């Protein structure tokens, strides 16, 4: 055991640097999978890698700053050539710059970290230049530092562009719009992608409630509306629009469609290649290089060089060239061959949806203690009793957090639900979808909820969720038999939509921030009277589920 610890201490920095690189490779290839997956294991792994990548790189820089003694410098002088690689790793991957919207809001903190980490990396390398063997590494290190600072700066800029408060117009105007319209009119899918692009700025403005005027890059296709009546095409259009919005929020897509973004990316990649060439020329004398730096450290350095360059090349084809923005820009500038390559990469998603095909579900019944017995229900009961027995403060608030983790699940979106949603969205976009009013007597109720929807949207969703459960719970099993299969399926669809809205405002509180909601919404306070008014036991609470829901 002691020998293993000694071996680890000797090779600790090498293991840290390799681990940092492995995490970057993992994030690059799994970052795009998060968009179309609800798998908890995958999302949890990406979350751990996203947090761990920064921690490992920062810890490695700290390790190097604390081991400036002569023994370390003489035994492994090449390790002090690695700080710029760690800066490159801190710059993250194109496929994932933010894990949540809160990360974008903290872009100023990342800017401060950029200054601190760059200063620390420069300090580490400056101290190492006192060793004669490391003087010849000065030139390639300068190129690597340039690449690392640019990469870290790219991440900070991408986070800033993805924040809600950034009002920049980052689109471009078409030079040959008539030609583009004629081109896309021959292909429905190209029309959909083009329409998603020209409407993107307006959608982004509405999504973030930004004050800037819409910046349209061109006119929408003239003959798209007759085809969009098929809800399957409308579904694909929304798929493309939301995919573009996702890329703007969570990736470096916004940065890479600006001239400055493309320029600094080219400088960064060129600097890395130049540094590799200089380092390779220095290592032509293999025996001298091995004697000075050690074979293992040289191999690790080449892994960092070649691996980083290969990741950048993969990013060009899987992220930059596969972007609809790249296809439109190339087509507009008449780079026809490159445009065809880009379009072939953009067309890949047409064979599969760009999202998981599932929606989140959360019901408050388990939190209220009136749901049928299940594993999560039993856990909630045990935790409630345990917390009360040991005198935990804010029991309901803490139990609500547990309930969100236990009771959130995912349901597949069936054709009936998708068709219903597409029809309602169509009423907003196209007047042809508008149908006569079917429930005229609901107007007084909707007028009553008008204030709650405008000023207290999450609270209104909570009330409607409970009302939905009241109506469905008050219908007995015998009564349900008298309804048709379509009516029963419609009732289940209402419950799915109700649970989905509850999922958004409970599991994703940033959803309320997107809507610019300023009211102090507290789901726990909304249900508090259920616990204060009802002092019966759990068993009696289950028996009177309908009455409890109606009182709420």
C-alpha positions as CSV (number, residue, x, y, z in Angstrom):
1,X,0.0,0.0,0.0
2,X,2.8,2.3,0.9
3,X,4.6,1.7,-2.4
4,X,1.3,2.5,-4.3
5,X,1.0,5.8,-2.5
6,X,4.7,6.7,-3.2
7,X,4.1,5.8,-6.9
8,X,1.0,8.0,-7.0
9,X,2.9,10.9,-5.4
10,X,5.6,10.6,-8.0
11,X,3.2,10.6,-10.9
12,X,0.4,12.7,-9.5
13,X,0.7,15.7,-11.8
14,X,0.9,13.4,-14.9
15,X,-2.3,11.6,-13.8
16,X,-4.1,14.9,-13.2
17,X,-3.2,16.3,-16.6
18,X,-4.3,13.1,-18.3
19,X,-7.5,13.1,-16.3
20,X,-8.2,16.7,-17.3
21,X,-7.8,15.8,-21.0
22,X,-10.0,12.6,-20.7
23,X,-12.8,14.7,-19.1
24,X,-12.6,17.2,-22.0
25,X,-12.9,14.3,-24.5
26,X,-15.9,12.9,-22.6
27,X,-17.6,16.3,-22.5
28,X,-17.0,16.9,-26.2
29,X,-18.7,13.6,-27.3
30,X,-21.5,13.6,-24.7
31,X,-22.3,17.3,-24.6
32,X,-24.6,17.1,-27.6
33,X,-26.3,13.9,-26.3
34,X,-27.8,15.8,-23.4
35,X,-30.1,17.7,-25.7
36,X,-31.9,14.5,-26.8
37,X,-31.7,12.3,-23.7
38,X,-33.5,12.1,-20.4
39,X,-31.3,9.3,-19.1
40,X,-30.4,10.1,-15.5
41,X,-27.1,8.2,-15.6
42,X,-25.9,10.1,-18.7
43,X,-27.0,13.5,-17.5
44,X,-25.5,12.8,-14.1
45,X,-22.2,11.7,-15.7
46,X,-22.1,14.9,-17.8
47,X,-22.8,17.0,-14.8
48,X,-20.0,15.4,-12.8
49,X,-17.6,15.7,-15.7
50,X,-18.6,19.4,-16.3
51,X,-17.9,20.3,-12.6
52,X,-14.9,17.9,-12.3
53,X,-13.1,19.2,-15.4
54,X,-12.7,22.7,-13.9
55,X,-11.8,21.3,-10.5
56,X,-9.1,19.0,-11.9
57,X,-7.5,21.6,-14.1
58,X,-7.5,24.2,-11.3
59,X,-6.1,21.7,-8.8
60,X,-3.4,20.8,-11.2
61,X,-2.4,24.4,-11.6
62,X,-2.3,24.8,-7.8
63,X,-0.2,21.6,-7.5
64,X,2.4,23.0,-9.9
65,X,2.5,26.3,-8.1
66,X,3.2,24.5,-4.8
67,X,5.9,22.2,-6.3
68,X,8.5,24.7,-7.5
69,X,11.3,23.0,-5.6
70,X,14.5,22.0,-7.4
71,X,13.8,18.3,-7.0
72,X,10.6,18.4,-9.0
73,X,12.1,20.7,-11.7
74,X,15.0,18.5,-12.2
75,X,13.1,15.2,-12.1
76,X,10.2,16.3,-14.4
77,X,11.0,19.7,-16.0
78,X,8.5,19.2,-18.8
79,X,5.5,19.3,-16.5
80,X,6.0,23.0,-16.2
81,X,5.2,23.2,-19.9
82,X,1.7,22.0,-19.3
83,X,-0.1,25.0,-17.6
84,X,-1.2,26.4,-21.0
85,X,-2.8,23.0,-21.8
86,X,-4.8,23.3,-18.6
87,X,-5.9,26.8,-19.7
88,X,-7.1,25.2,-22.9
89,X,-9.0,22.6,-20.9
90,X,-10.6,25.3,-18.8
91,X,-11.8,26.9,-22.0
92,X,-14.2,23.9,-22.4
93,X,-15.6,22.3,-25.5
94,X,-17.8,23.8,-28.2
95,X,-20.6,21.3,-27.4
96,X,-21.1,22.4,-23.8
97,X,-20.2,25.7,-22.2
98,X,-23.0,25.9,-19.7
99,X,-24.9,23.1,-17.9
100,X,-27.7,25.3,-16.8
101,X,-28.9,28.9,-17.4
102,X,-27.5,30.0,-14.1
103,X,-24.0,29.3,-15.5
104,X,-24.6,31.9,-18.1
105,X,-25.7,34.5,-15.5
106,X,-22.4,33.9,-13.7
107,X,-20.2,34.9,-16.7
108,X,-18.6,37.7,-14.8
109,X,-17.3,35.2,-12.2
110,X,-15.8,33.1,-15.1
111,X,-14.1,36.3,-16.3
112,X,-12.6,36.8,-12.9
113,X,-11.5,33.2,-12.9
114,X,-9.9,33.7,-16.3
115,X,-7.7,36.5,-14.9
116,X,-6.7,34.5,-11.8
117,X,-6.0,31.2,-13.6
118,X,-4.0,32.9,-16.4
119,X,-2.0,34.7,-13.8
120,X,-1.3,31.5,-11.9
121,X,-0.3,29.6,-15.1
122,X,2.1,32.4,-16.1
123,X,3.5,32.4,-12.6
124,X,4.1,28.7,-12.7
125,X,5.9,28.8,-16.0
126,X,7.9,31.9,-15.2
127,X,9.3,30.2,-12.1
128,X,10.2,27.1,-14.1
129,X,12.2,29.1,-16.6
130,X,14.9,29.5,-14.0
131,X,15.8,25.9,-14.9
132,X,18.2,25.9,-17.8
133,X,16.4,22.9,-19.5
134,X,13.1,24.9,-19.7
135,X,14.5,28.0,-21.5
136,X,14.2,26.4,-24.9
137,X,10.4,25.7,-24.2
138,X,9.8,29.5,-24.0
139,X,8.8,30.0,-27.6
140,X,6.3,27.1,-27.9
141,X,4.9,28.1,-24.5
142,X,4.1,31.6,-25.7
143,X,2.0,30.1,-28.6
144,X,0.3,27.7,-26.2
145,X,-0.5,30.5,-23.8
146,X,-2.0,32.5,-26.6
147,X,-4.2,29.5,-27.5
148,X,-5.1,28.9,-23.9
149,X,-6.1,32.5,-23.2
150,X,-8.2,32.6,-26.3
151,X,-10.0,29.3,-25.5
152,X,-10.7,30.4,-21.9
153,X,-11.9,33.8,-23.3
154,X,-14.2,32.0,-25.8
155,X,-15.9,30.2,-23.0
156,X,-16.5,33.5,-21.0
157,X,-17.8,35.2,-24.1
158,X,-20.1,32.3,-24.9
159,X,-21.5,32.5,-21.4
160,X,-22.1,36.2,-21.8
161,X,-23.9,35.8,-25.1
162,X,-26.1,33.0,-23.6
163,X,-27.2,35.2,-20.7
164,X,-30.6,36.8,-20.7
165,X,-29.2,40.3,-20.3
166,X,-27.1,40.3,-23.5
167,X,-29.0,42.3,-26.1
168,X,-26.6,42.0,-29.0
169,X,-27.8,41.2,-32.5
170,X,-25.5,38.4,-33.7
171,X,-27.1,37.6,-37.0
172,X,-26.1,38.5,-40.5
173,X,-27.8,39.9,-43.6
174,X,-28.2,37.9,-46.8
175,X,-26.5,39.3,-49.8
176,X,-28.4,37.2,-52.4
177,X,-31.8,36.6,-50.8
178,X,-33.7,35.9,-54.0
179,X,-31.3,33.2,-54.9
180,X,-31.6,31.6,-51.5
181,X,-35.4,31.7,-51.7
182,X,-35.4,30.0,-55.1
183,X,-33.0,27.4,-53.7
184,X,-34.9,26.5,-50.6
185,X,-38.3,26.4,-52.5
186,X,-37.2,23.1,-54.1
187,X,-36.8,21.3,-50.8
188,X,-39.3,21.3,-47.9
189,X,-36.6,20.5,-45.3
190,X,-34.4,23.3,-46.5
191,X,-37.4,25.6,-46.3
192,X,-38.0,24.6,-42.7
193,X,-34.3,25.1,-41.7
194,X,-34.3,28.5,-43.5
195,X,-37.5,29.6,-41.8
196,X,-36.1,28.5,-38.4
197,X,-33.0,30.7,-39.1
198,X,-34.8,33.8,-40.3
199,X,-37.2,33.6,-37.4
200,X,-34.6,32.8,-34.8
201,X,-33.9,36.3,-33.7
202,X,-37.5,37.0,-33.0
203,X,-37.9,33.8,-31.1
204,X,-34.8,34.6,-29.1
205,X,-36.1,38.0,-28.3
206,X,-39.5,36.6,-27.1
207,X,-37.8,33.8,-25.1
208,X,-35.5,36.1,-23.2
209,X,-38.0,39.1,-23.2
210,X,-35.2,41.3,-24.6
211,X,-35.9,44.9,-25.5
212,X,-33.9,45.0,-28.7
213,X,-35.7,45.1,-32.0
214,X,-35.9,41.9,-34.1
215,X,-33.0,41.5,-36.4
216,X,-34.2,39.5,-39.4
217,X,-31.6,38.1,-41.7
218,X,-34.1,37.7,-44.5
219,X,-37.7,37.1,-45.5
220,X,-39.5,33.8,-44.8
221,X,-40.2,31.4,-47.7
222,X,-43.3,32.3,-49.6
223,X,-44.9,28.9,-50.0
224,X,-44.1,27.3,-46.7
225,X,-47.5,27.8,-45.0
226,X,-49.4,25.4,-47.2
227,X,-47.0,22.6,-46.3
228,X,-46.8,23.5,-42.6
229,X,-50.5,22.5,-42.2
230,X,-49.2,19.0,-41.7
231,X,-48.5,19.0,-38.0
232,X,-45.5,16.7,-38.6
233,X,-43.8,19.5,-40.5
234,X,-44.7,22.0,-37.8
235,X,-43.2,19.6,-35.3
236,X,-40.0,19.5,-37.3
237,X,-39.9,23.3,-37.6
238,X,-40.3,23.7,-33.8
239,X,-37.6,21.1,-33.4
240,X,-35.2,23.1,-35.5
241,X,-36.1,26.4,-33.8
242,X,-35.7,25.0,-30.3
243,X,-32.4,23.3,-31.3
244,X,-31.0,26.6,-32.4
245,X,-32.1,28.2,-29.2
246,X,-30.5,25.4,-27.2
247,X,-27.2,25.9,-29.0
248,X,-27.3,29.6,-28.3
249,X,-27.8,29.0,-24.5
250,X,-25.6,26.0,-23.8
251,X,-22.9,25.9,-26.5
252,X,-20.4,28.2,-28.3
253,X,-22.7,28.5,-31.3
254,X,-23.4,32.2,-30.9
255,X,-19.8,33.1,-30.6
256,X,-18.8,31.0,-33.7
257,X,-21.2,32.8,-36.0
258,X,-19.4,36.1,-35.5
259,X,-16.4,37.3,-37.5
260,X,-14.4,37.9,-34.4
261,X,-15.3,34.4,-33.0
262,X,-14.1,32.7,-36.2
263,X,-10.9,34.9,-36.3
264,X,-9.9,34.1,-32.7
265,X,-10.7,30.4,-33.3
266,X,-8.4,30.3,-36.3
267,X,-5.6,32.1,-34.3
268,X,-6.0,29.7,-31.4
269,X,-5.8,26.6,-33.6
270,X,-2.9,28.0,-35.6
271,X,-1.0,28.8,-32.4
272,X,-1.4,25.2,-31.2
273,X,-0.2,23.8,-34.5
274,X,2.9,26.1,-34.5
275,X,3.7,25.2,-30.9
276,X,3.5,21.5,-31.8
277,X,5.8,22.0,-34.8
278,X,8.4,23.8,-32.7
279,X,8.2,21.2,-29.9
280,X,8.6,18.4,-32.5
281,X,11.6,20.1,-34.1
282,X,13.2,20.4,-30.6
283,X,12.6,16.7,-30.1
284,X,14.3,15.6,-33.3
285,X,17.3,14.6,-31.2
286,X,15.4,11.8,-29.4
287,X,18.2,10.7,-27.1
288,X,18.9,14.2,-25.9
289,X,15.2,15.0,-25.4
290,X,14.5,11.7,-23.6
291,X,17.5,12.4,-21.3
292,X,16.3,15.9,-20.5
293,X,12.6,15.4,-20.1
294,X,11.9,11.7,-19.8
295,X,10.0,9.5,-22.2
296,X,6.8,9.4,-20.2
297,X,6.5,13.2,-20.0
298,X,7.2,13.5,-23.7
299,X,4.5,11.0,-24.6
300,X,2.0,12.8,-22.4
301,X,2.9,16.1,-24.0
302,X,2.3,14.7,-27.5
303,X,-1.0,13.2,-26.3
304,X,-2.1,16.7,-25.2
305,X,-1.0,18.3,-28.4
306,X,-2.4,15.8,-30.9
307,X,-5.5,15.0,-28.9
308,X,-6.3,18.7,-28.6
309,X,-5.8,19.3,-32.3
310,X,-8.0,16.3,-33.2
311,X,-10.8,17.6,-30.9
312,X,-10.7,20.9,-32.8
313,X,-10.8,19.1,-36.2
314,X,-13.8,17.1,-35.0
315,X,-15.5,20.3,-33.7
316,X,-15.2,21.8,-37.2
317,X,-17.1,18.9,-38.8
318,X,-19.5,17.9,-36.1
319,X,-20.3,21.4,-34.7
320,X,-19.3,24.2,-37.0
321,X,-19.9,22.7,-40.4
322,X,-23.1,20.9,-39.1
323,X,-24.6,24.2,-38.1
324,X,-27.5,25.5,-40.2
325,X,-26.0,29.0,-39.8
326,X,-22.8,27.8,-41.6
327,X,-24.9,26.2,-44.4
328,X,-26.8,29.4,-45.0
329,X,-23.7,31.6,-44.9
330,X,-21.8,29.4,-47.3
331,X,-24.8,29.2,-49.6
332,X,-25.2,33.0,-49.6
333,X,-21.5,33.5,-50.3
334,X,-21.7,31.0,-53.2
335,X,-19.3,28.5,-51.7
336,X,-21.5,25.8,-53.2
337,X,-19.3,22.7,-52.5
338,X,-18.8,23.6,-48.9
339,X,-22.5,24.4,-48.6
340,X,-23.4,21.0,-49.9
341,X,-21.1,19.4,-47.4
342,X,-22.6,21.5,-44.6
343,X,-26.1,20.7,-45.8
344,X,-25.4,17.0,-45.8
345,X,-24.3,17.3,-42.1
346,X,-27.3,19.4,-41.3
347,X,-29.7,16.9,-42.9
348,X,-28.6,14.1,-40.5
349,X,-31.1,15.2,-37.8
350,X,-34.1,14.9,-40.2
351,X,-33.9,11.1,-39.7
352,X,-34.4,11.5,-36.0
353,X,-35.9,14.1,-33.6
354,X,-33.5,16.6,-32.0
355,X,-35.1,16.0,-28.6
356,X,-35.9,13.0,-26.5
357,X,-39.5,12.7,-27.3
358,X,-40.4,12.7,-23.6
359,X,-41.7,15.3,-21.2
360,X,-41.0,15.7,-17.5
361,X,-43.8,14.9,-15.0
362,X,-44.3,16.0,-11.4
363,X,-47.4,15.6,-9.3
364,X,-47.9,17.3,-5.9
365,X,-50.0,14.4,-4.6
366,X,-47.0,12.5,-3.1
367,X,-45.7,15.7,-1.5
368,X,-49.2,16.2,0.0
369,X,-49.2,12.7,1.3
370,X,-52.4,11.6,-0.4
371,X,-51.1,9.5,-3.3
372,X,-51.5,5.8,-3.5
373,X,-48.8,3.9,-1.7
374,X,-45.5,3.6,-3.7
375,X,-41.8,3.4,-2.9
376,X,-41.4,7.2,-3.0
377,X,-44.5,7.7,-1.0
378,X,-43.2,5.4,1.8
379,X,-39.8,7.2,1.7
380,X,-41.6,10.6,2.1
381,X,-43.6,9.3,5.0
382,X,-40.5,7.9,6.8
383,X,-38.5,11.1,6.1
384,X,-41.4,13.3,7.4
385,X,-41.6,11.3,10.6
386,X,-37.8,11.2,11.1
387,X,-37.4,14.9,10.5
388,X,-40.2,15.8,12.8
389,X,-38.8,13.5,15.5
390,X,-35.3,15.0,15.5
391,X,-36.7,18.6,15.2
392,X,-35.4,19.5,11.8
393,X,-36.4,23.1,10.8
394,X,-38.3,23.9,7.6
395,X,-39.4,20.3,7.3
396,X,-41.8,21.0,4.4
397,X,-39.2,22.9,2.4
398,X,-36.6,20.1,2.7
399,X,-39.2,17.5,2.0
400,X,-40.3,19.3,-1.1
401,X,-36.7,19.2,-2.4
402,X,-36.7,15.4,-1.7
403,X,-40.0,15.1,-3.4
404,X,-38.7,16.8,-6.6
405,X,-35.9,14.2,-6.8
406,X,-38.1,11.2,-6.1
407,X,-41.3,12.0,-8.0
408,X,-40.0,13.6,-11.2
409,X,-40.3,11.2,-14.1
410,X,-40.6,11.2,-17.8
411,X,-43.5,10.2,-20.1
412,X,-43.3,9.6,-23.8
413,X,-45.2,12.1,-25.9
414,X,-47.8,10.2,-28.0
415,X,-49.2,11.3,-31.3
416,X,-52.4,12.6,-29.8
417,X,-50.6,14.9,-27.4
418,X,-48.2,16.1,-30.0
419,X,-51.0,16.8,-32.5
420,X,-53.0,18.7,-29.9
421,X,-50.0,20.9,-29.0
422,X,-49.1,21.5,-32.6
423,X,-52.7,22.5,-33.3
424,X,-52.6,25.1,-30.5
425,X,-49.3,26.4,-31.6
426,X,-50.7,26.7,-35.1
427,X,-53.5,28.9,-33.8
428,X,-50.8,31.4,-32.8
429,X,-48.9,31.3,-36.1
430,X,-51.6,30.6,-38.7
431,X,-55.3,31.8,-38.6
432,X,-56.4,28.7,-40.5
433,X,-55.9,26.7,-37.3
434,X,-58.4,28.8,-35.3
435,X,-61.5,26.8,-34.3
436,X,-64.8,28.0,-32.7
437,X,-64.8,28.4,-28.9
438,X,-65.8,25.1,-27.3
439,X,-66.1,26.0,-23.6
440,X,-67.8,29.4,-23.5
441,X,-68.8,29.0,-19.8
442,X,-65.1,28.9,-18.7
443,X,-64.6,32.6,-19.4
444,X,-65.5,33.7,-15.8
445,X,-63.1,31.2,-14.4
446,X,-60.3,32.4,-16.8
447,X,-61.1,36.0,-15.9
448,X,-60.6,35.1,-12.3
449,X,-57.2,33.6,-13.1
450,X,-56.2,36.4,-15.4
451,X,-54.3,38.3,-12.6
452,X,-52.5,35.1,-11.5
453,X,-51.4,34.2,-15.0
454,X,-50.0,37.7,-15.7
455,X,-48.4,38.4,-12.3
456,X,-48.1,35.0,-10.6
457,X,-47.8,32.5,-13.4
458,X,-46.3,29.6,-11.3
459,X,-49.0,30.0,-8.7
460,X,-51.7,29.8,-11.4
461,X,-50.1,26.7,-12.8
462,X,-50.2,25.2,-9.3
463,X,-53.9,26.0,-8.9
464,X,-54.7,24.6,-12.3
465,X,-52.8,21.4,-11.5
466,X,-54.7,20.9,-8.3
467,X,-58.0,21.6,-10.1
468,X,-57.1,19.0,-12.8
469,X,-56.4,16.4,-10.0
470,X,-59.8,17.3,-8.4
471,X,-61.7,16.7,-11.5
472,X,-59.9,13.4,-12.4
473,X,-60.0,12.1,-8.8
474,X,-63.7,12.8,-8.5
475,X,-64.5,10.6,-11.4
476,X,-65.1,7.0,-10.2
477,X,-63.9,4.0,-12.0
478,X,-67.4,2.9,-12.8
479,X,-68.2,6.3,-14.3
480,X,-65.1,6.2,-16.4
481,X,-66.4,3.1,-18.2
482,X,-69.2,5.2,-19.7
483,X,-66.7,7.4,-21.6
484,X,-65.2,6.5,-24.9
485,X,-61.6,5.5,-25.4
486,X,-60.8,8.9,-26.9
487,X,-62.3,10.7,-24.0
488,X,-60.3,8.7,-21.5
489,X,-57.1,9.3,-23.6
490,X,-57.9,13.0,-23.6
491,X,-58.2,13.0,-19.8
492,X,-54.9,11.3,-19.5
493,X,-53.4,13.9,-21.9
494,X,-54.7,16.7,-19.6
495,X,-53.0,15.1,-16.7
496,X,-49.7,14.8,-18.6
497,X,-49.8,18.4,-19.6
498,X,-50.7,19.4,-16.0
499,X,-47.8,17.4,-14.6
500,X,-45.5,18.8,-17.2
501,X,-46.2,22.4,-16.3
502,X,-45.6,21.5,-12.6
503,X,-42.4,19.8,-13.6
504,X,-41.2,23.0,-15.3
505,X,-41.9,25.3,-12.4
506,X,-40.6,22.9,-9.7
507,X,-37.7,21.0,-11.2
508,X,-36.6,24.0,-13.4
509,X,-37.0,27.2,-11.4
510,X,-35.0,29.1,-14.1
511,X,-38.2,28.6,-16.2
512,X,-39.8,31.3,-14.1
513,X,-36.8,33.6,-14.6
514,X,-37.2,33.2,-18.4
515,X,-40.8,34.5,-18.1
516,X,-39.5,37.5,-16.2
517,X,-41.7,36.6,-13.2
518,X,-41.2,38.9,-10.2
519,X,-43.7,37.5,-7.8
520,X,-42.4,35.6,-4.8
521,X,-43.6,32.1,-5.7
522,X,-43.3,29.3,-3.2
523,X,-44.8,26.0,-3.9
524,X,-44.5,25.0,-0.3
525,X,-46.6,28.0,0.8
526,X,-49.3,27.2,-1.7
527,X,-49.8,23.8,-0.2
528,X,-49.1,24.8,3.4
529,X,-52.8,25.1,4.3
530,X,-53.3,21.4,3.4
531,X,-51.0,20.5,6.3
532,X,-52.2,23.2,8.7
533,X,-55.9,22.6,8.1
534,X,-55.7,18.8,8.1
535,X,-54.5,17.3,11.3
536,X,-55.7,13.8,10.6
537,X,-53.5,10.8,10.2
538,X,-52.0,9.7,7.0
539,X,-54.5,6.9,6.5
540,X,-57.5,9.2,6.9
541,X,-55.8,11.7,4.6
542,X,-55.7,9.0,1.9
543,X,-59.4,8.2,2.4
544,X,-60.4,11.8,2.0
545,X,-58.3,12.6,-1.0
546,X,-61.1,14.2,-3.0
547,X,-62.1,16.5,-0.1
548,X,-58.5,17.6,0.6
549,X,-58.0,18.5,-3.0
550,X,-61.2,20.5,-3.2
551,X,-60.2,22.4,0.0
552,X,-56.9,23.3,-1.6
